[in-house]
């Protein structure tokens, strides 16, 4: 009889990093279940995690490296693939300079900080290119920077202990089911719940208040709430007086944003704005859970996040139970060598906050500028790209333009678990290992939970010739003569090097702490012990001198969406409906997992959500195929006529190759500070397919 073996590891089918017990027989996974003692999931797995076996053993997986010859794919060995890539990268550097290489990674790779991203960043530093991009070009980077600009640290909402929770453009039942359970537990204990979303998501139906905001106007709504809080003296005067700068200027700034004025902008009734502001401000231990990118992908994305940060501050909900918290970090060895990069990234001057704050390096490029750079060669040519764990042709805006832009490259390598639209364009495709096929550190503080908990993701099996994303950079470094900067034999040695200052080791994590370890704690009021916040003033910077010096509005300012009935009335004549996109679905992750049968059953096809009033206006019935068109192009998909969306708005899911909504969107930066595109509020027309 075969022996059953148990390996404790962490799921990576989203960023939550849930603990997973994996049972193997004869080296094959036969069962997966949640680890009961793991704080992220407490023994549960969501449908994605539960579908792990189908995902890992999918017949669609890439099994070996391939090279394109005369438009046809040919199997090659890893040695040939790595030698070819190494030689090409050295040639590009010699002919065009190091900056002619750009690397772009997707969300799953992004969260494999150690060793994955850290090895990648070190490789790029040694090579000498500043052109590193990730999915953050259109995700939650603006929020992280805005919070740091305001508090000096990135802080995270702590709903478990909250007495009032605002879910702002966030639908954790679809995007983050473990967090949804945390919220449900808080509500059971009596927490009040406010949902702000143009869609009546399931959670909104049970909320104390639902504010159905016009897409793209959240910043105005936040300013309206601040108006109520300031004018009715609902702020925490003690905290504001002792620990903030610029409150007086804020008070003046929000005066015009009366609930009545804000109702005209946001379509949220004035009285509902008042009720939401009062409920939030008068409940100590309140937290705003901002969706992953619901506010970010708007013309006021960065300033919306600043407004949210200020709401938390003026109500005294910083470093208190149930408010925003900053857990203690783990001490790890730094991996970057930024001093080796001598050139500027392609948009460094346009988006300075993406690169550094107060001398603290970030070094993340804004990928939306890649389109025109690839097409025009300005400010300088990018000749080669490596894309890891990402399918930008489906998940990034303006797919047609991006296809043309990627076509200009001399050399494209894509590393992916499955063949994808982007991988089809590549010169070389590398088979990526899933989370069952690599060793990584999983720190759920940096995931969505804000809990200082560290676990080692274990290598459970080897699938065909699939390789770990981190190994690519180690192997290329060896072949390109960078050995002195990469003295490690394998990624395990890298993990030990990284862990050294923490006093932990990979062996310990594997053998003594297989389910993980709580390495720190959440301490409240830490700013008092530290003598202030990590900002230049030592206080929460409501009015930001740094923003002013950079030429930005020092207080959060609302900007109307780039396309809207107000900003572009002429365009509205032809495209009268607001298009919003990017809402999450439980059965997939952006462009991934639609080929997994169990998950496809949950979401069989893309559906455009449209309100009955809007549907009637355009003669559309539930289930009929409709055509949605913007200035950029058109797609066809079925309509789902539902009361659960604001009239005048159509919600189209992303990531579907059969109805790619990104044919309709565009990459033009809507938010001048972060450069993010405005995927949450564009204009379109809808009509029944003849
Ligand atoms: Fe995996 Fe995310 Fe589901 Fe947890 S919530 S089981 S990490 S997909």
Boltz pocket constraint, residues with backbone or C-beta under 6 A from the ligand:
constraints:
  - pocket:
      binder: B
      contacts: [[A, 11], [A, 12], [A, 13], [A, 14], [A, 15], [A, 16], [A, 17], [A, 18], [A, 41], [A, 44], [A, 45], [A, 46], [A, 47], [A, 48], [A, 49], [A, 50], [A, 176], [A, 177], [A, 178]]
      max_distance: 6.0
